[in-house]
């Protein structure tokens, strides 16, 4: 699912996080222990996302994926491509 503009994506991420429509994918991709982030902190970061910290990834010809940087924790939060109905946090990875 592609958003026509980053500000629309940011608005959607913030709204979904504020209404707590956030689901965490607890696969091995999560690195909470290494990045010192817990779920409430991730939700807080998403609630306050700005265009400056959101990245739209167009790679490998697949659907867009999105990520939000947390400069405080030095981590990047990757979101599922379809965020209009549910905000799925796919992984939290340290910035390299």
CORVEN-V383137 format. One record per residue. RES is the residue in one letter. SS is DSSP state (alpha for helix, beta for strand, coil for the rest). PHI is phi in whole degrees, 0 to 359 (* if undefined). PSI is psi in whole degrees, 0 to 359 (none if undefined). Layout:
res->{RES/RES}
ss->{SS/SS}
phi->{PHI/PHI}
psi->{PSI/PSI}
//
This chain:
res->{X/X/X/X/X/X/X/X/X/X/X/X/X/X/X/X/X/X/X/X/X/X/X/X/X/X/X/X/X/X/X/X/X/X/X/X/X/X/X/X/X/X/X/X/X/X/X/X/X/X/X/X/X/X/X/X/X/X/X/X/X/X/X/X/X/X/X/X/X/X/X/X/X/X/X/X/X/X/X/X/X/X/X/X/X/X/X/X/X/X/X/X/X/X/X/X}
ss->{coil/coil/coil/coil/coil/alpha/alpha/alpha/alpha/alpha/alpha/alpha/alpha/alpha/alpha/alpha/alpha/alpha/coil/coil/coil/beta/beta/beta/coil/coil/coil/coil/coil/coil/coil/alpha/alpha/alpha/alpha/coil/coil/coil/alpha/alpha/alpha/alpha/alpha/alpha/alpha/alpha/alpha/coil/coil/coil/coil/coil/coil/beta/beta/beta/beta/coil/coil/coil/coil/coil/coil/coil/beta/beta/beta/beta/beta/beta/coil/coil/coil/coil/beta/beta/beta/beta/beta/coil/coil/coil/coil/coil/coil/coil/beta/beta/beta/beta/beta/beta/beta/beta/coil/coil}
phi->{*/250/265/291/212/296/297/291/298/299/300/294/301/297/295/296/291/294/271/60/269/247/238/256/274/274/275/293/288/286/233/304/296/279/254/61/253/245/299/300/292/298/299/298/298/293/298/249/298/235/300/292/251/264/240/257/258/244/232/59/64/270/298/299/238/230/218/233/273/242/291/295/265/65/227/240/257/265/250/297/297/258/248/282/252/208/265/261/274/279/199/236/235/297/290/260}
psi->{126/136/139/335/150/325/328/319/313/316/318/315/312/317/316/320/320/326/7/34/53/132/135/127/103/51/182/351/342/136/44/320/325/334/357/32/139/173/315/323/320/315/319/317/317/323/331/19/145/168/331/336/356/134/136/122/123/87/150/28/11/180/155/144/159/151/156/129/143/102/332/314/351/40/159/129/116/132/152/152/326/100/11/333/330/137/103/118/111/319/157/117/142/145/135/none}
//
